[in-house]
């Protein structure tokens, strides 16, 4: 992921932690970034597994 700006990090906090008590602190933004990266890593794995399953015909 490219370098993220402050506004992008705020958007990720709103997406992943909508009820955060302190949405602008470093820890909250770090957690939101972790959750976003984890989501896309899991998505990538699921797509790869789906493609493998389709190719094998099971």
Buried (B, 14 or more C-beta within 10 A) or exposed (E): EEEBEEEBBBBBBEEBBEEBEEBEEEEBBEBBBEBBEEEEEEEEEEEEEEEEEEEEEE
